[in-house]
């Protein structure tokens, strides 16, 4: 089984941008991980049903899990960038 790096990275980038949009919207920052996790889960299911060729899930539950992890990875990437800039 190949790991679908491109599709997972795309979900992570989209969730990262959603997280930044939430941040500038004035909504409390504590909701950002939940929002990007939900968006990632939705994008994971969408990727499954769009039939992306390298998506690493074959069923909806795994697709949701891959999407959520990808979304939360966007939050982690943002925190790493913050820590490196301190």
C-alpha positions as CSV (number, residue, x, y, z in Angstrom):
1,X,0.0,0.0,0.0
2,X,1.3,3.4,-1.0
3,X,1.0,6.3,1.4
4,X,-0.9,9.2,-0.3
5,X,1.4,12.0,0.7
6,X,0.0,14.5,-1.8
7,X,-3.6,14.3,-0.8
8,X,-2.8,14.2,2.9
9,X,-0.6,17.3,2.5
10,X,-3.3,19.1,0.5
11,X,-5.8,18.5,3.4
12,X,-3.2,19.8,5.9
13,X,-2.6,22.9,3.9
14,X,-6.3,23.6,3.4
15,X,-6.9,23.1,7.2
16,X,-3.9,25.4,8.0
17,X,-5.5,28.2,5.9
18,X,-8.9,27.6,7.6
19,X,-7.1,27.9,11.0
20,X,-5.6,31.2,9.9
21,X,-9.0,32.4,8.7
22,X,-10.5,31.5,12.1
23,X,-7.7,33.3,13.9
24,X,-8.3,36.6,12.0
25,X,-12.1,36.3,12.3
26,X,-12.0,37.2,16.0
27,X,-13.3,33.8,17.2
28,X,-11.6,32.5,20.3
29,X,-8.3,30.6,19.4
30,X,-9.2,27.7,21.6
31,X,-11.7,26.6,18.9
32,X,-9.2,26.4,16.1
33,X,-8.1,22.7,16.7
34,X,-11.7,21.6,16.8
35,X,-12.6,23.5,13.7
36,X,-9.6,22.3,11.7
37,X,-10.2,18.7,12.9
38,X,-13.8,18.8,11.7
39,X,-12.8,20.4,8.4
40,X,-10.1,17.8,7.9
41,X,-12.6,15.0,8.6
42,X,-15.0,16.4,6.0
43,X,-12.2,16.8,3.5
44,X,-11.0,13.2,4.2
45,X,-14.5,11.8,3.3
46,X,-14.6,14.1,0.3
47,X,-11.2,12.8,-0.9
48,X,-12.4,9.3,-0.5
49,X,-15.6,9.8,-2.6
50,X,-13.8,11.9,-5.2
51,X,-11.5,8.9,-5.7
52,X,-8.2,10.6,-5.3
53,X,-5.8,8.1,-6.7
54,X,-3.3,8.2,-3.9
55,X,-5.6,8.7,-0.9
56,X,-4.6,6.3,1.9
57,X,-8.1,5.2,2.9
58,X,-10.5,2.7,1.5
59,X,-13.5,3.2,3.8
60,X,-15.3,6.2,5.3
61,X,-14.1,5.7,8.9
62,X,-10.5,5.6,7.9
63,X,-11.0,8.6,5.6
64,X,-12.4,10.6,8.5
65,X,-9.5,9.6,10.7
66,X,-6.9,10.5,8.1
67,X,-8.6,13.8,7.6
68,X,-8.8,14.7,11.3
69,X,-5.1,13.8,11.8
70,X,-4.2,15.9,8.8
71,X,-6.3,18.8,10.1
72,X,-4.7,18.6,13.5
73,X,-1.3,18.4,11.9
74,X,-2.0,21.9,10.6
75,X,-2.4,23.1,14.2
76,X,0.9,21.4,15.1
77,X,2.7,22.9,12.2
78,X,1.5,26.4,13.3
79,X,2.7,25.7,16.9
80,X,6.1,24.5,15.6
81,X,6.5,27.7,13.6
82,X,5.6,29.8,16.7
83,X,8.1,28.0,18.9
84,X,10.9,28.4,16.3
85,X,10.3,32.1,16.1
86,X,10.6,32.7,19.9
